[in-house]
Amino acid sequence: MEGILEEKNTDGGLFMKNIPVGQYMVQKGLITDEQLAQVLAAQKENRTPGKFFGDYVIELGFVSDVEFAKVLAERMGVDFVDLSEYKINPEAVKKVPESLAKKHTIIAINIQGRRLTVATNDPVNFYIFEDVKVITGMDVIPVLATKDQITKAIGKNYSMQNVDSVLDSVTNQFISDEDIAAVEEADMAERVDNAPIVKLATTIVENAFRMGASDIHIEPFKNYTRIRVRVDGELVEMMQVSNVVHNSLSTRVKIISGMNIAEKRIPQDGRFTQVVDGVTLDVRVSSLPMVAGEKIVIRILSTGDVSVRKITDLGMTDYNYVMFEKMITCPHGVILVTGPTGSGKSTTLYAALGELAKPNVNVVTVEDPVEKNIDGVNQCQVNTKAGMTFAAALRSILRQDPDIVMIGEMRDTETAEIGIRAAITGHLVLSTLHTNDAASTIIRLCDMGIASYMVATSLIGVIAQRLVKILCPECKKMRMSDERENELLGIANSVPIYQPCGCSKCNNTGYAGRTAIHEIILCDGELATLIANDGTVEQIAAMAKTKGTRLLRDNVAELVMQGTTSMDELVKTTFSI
């Protein structure tokens, strides 16, 4: 009884008819009595100020934040709004100052006459709505949304409003190219610390992260500077700024990433961290001198704040998933993940490590850089300048009594050789290589100078993968495949397939998100004999296919016929294979 009363009290009396939301969720069949007891016990043990029943039930993984928000809205008799689907009215957003929106975690989403609809995660906190009413002079209608969605909506909507004013204030600082040229280097560092340039640099990273971008390109040209972001593997223009502000912008980025701002003749690398919508981003920066100035490329890396994906979330078909599970069950040997840059190799390795990292095994990684922090895994960062190369780190790691070793990339013969020897001596080794398909990976190891008998003895299997874009479900258009497409799909008769169109939901790209396709070769006795006898790529591929390997082309063809992706993606990802 005490736990139930506590749940009611700590949530500020949110629940009607004296039935706490936990009991209500049990009645609805969303959680069990045992799960409710666990949540109440965790709540009683921690007693963190400002942390309510809903936070604990979500943290323990019993329901998602959206599921909890829906049941809470139903229990309280208010409307639930899914902000990821809702089209927010920009005029409504302008009614509530950004500082107030962030203070109370609210966002105005619609306006009708004198009525302002406001999304909140605490719809019975009347003090919030009194504040909004006083500032706007309007009647407030509260609706319930998840805290995470509100935070993202605040960031996205207010930052987009600020972009134009930031650009204007930055551009107005400078009169001409001569003005920039006249500024001494010492003065430049002081000038770029002013608010508009700082705001512009921050806004670029914030907006790129909210767009789901992996990279930002700041490119100087004679008359303007173009800023593009890579979203789902494609470069999209974010904005253009006057070329007179390029020096200040590049200097600002170099200062925060720890580069030498006086040196503009040679390439430099740096890094910094930035918090966006409550997530700490690890940002890597590279500068390269161009004809019109320094080009800056910023890589936004996932951090420990972003949870490691599970194996089941990798987009593998059930068939490939069974093969993958067999591979990671092996106690020792080498598992290789291959594909071009940006094909999701690291994500697959991290998912495997997350599965393998048990309390009774010692897992050690050597990476360049460490992209995600995994709980229970010892992660080592390469530092070439200090002499901490892959090979040097690997030699030391093997003296650390590891059970499982993950090598970020087998870049040279020395690293590959140490990794292969480690596998032969009883360790499970996971690593990546840059090759086109699974069969050519095996030959690449032999070409690197590893004896074919060692490759045959140590290899468990190879996963080749690519990322393909998923068609936007809102605007994709159906048509029948033609003769040439049938040939590419490996079918005799025409089938319904879909093509991208473009709408407001997908930013007129026709695509929304990406999924992975895989080609998995399991190395059994017959295949090991063929490798030891210096079999060719064609022979290895042919034998693997007879043993059940499905090629990348087969996987993406299946997705095309399911209507998940387009023929363009099939050609782009697998045409050369």
Secondary structure, DSSP 8 states (H G I E B T S, - for coil): -HHHHHHHHHTTS--GGG--HHHHHHHTTSS-HHHHHHHHHHHHHH--TT--HHHHHHHTTSS-HHHHHHHHHHHHT--B--TTT----HHHHHHS-HHHHHHHTEEEEEEETTEEEEEES-TT-HHHHHHHHHHH-SEEEEEE--HHHHHHHHHHHHHHHHHHHHHHHHHTT---HHHHHHS-HHHHHHHTTSHHHHHHHHHHHHHHHHTTEEEEEEEE-SSEEEEEEEETTEEEEEEEEEGGGHHHHHHHHHHHTT--TT--SS-EEEEEEEEETTEEEEEEEEEEEETTEEEEEEEEE--TTS----GGGS---HHHHHHHHHHHH-SSEEEEEE-STTSSHHHHHHHHHHHH--TTS-EEEEESS--S--TT-EEEE-BGGGTB-HHHHHHHHTTS--SEEEES---SHHHHHHHHHHHHTT-EEEEEE--SSHHHHHHHHHHTT--HHHHHHHEEEEEEEEEEEEE-TTT-EEEE--HHHHHHHT-SS--EEEE----GGGTTSSEEEEEEEEEEEE--HHHHHHHHTT--HHHHHHHHHHTT---HHHHHHHHHHHTSS-HHHHHHHHTT-
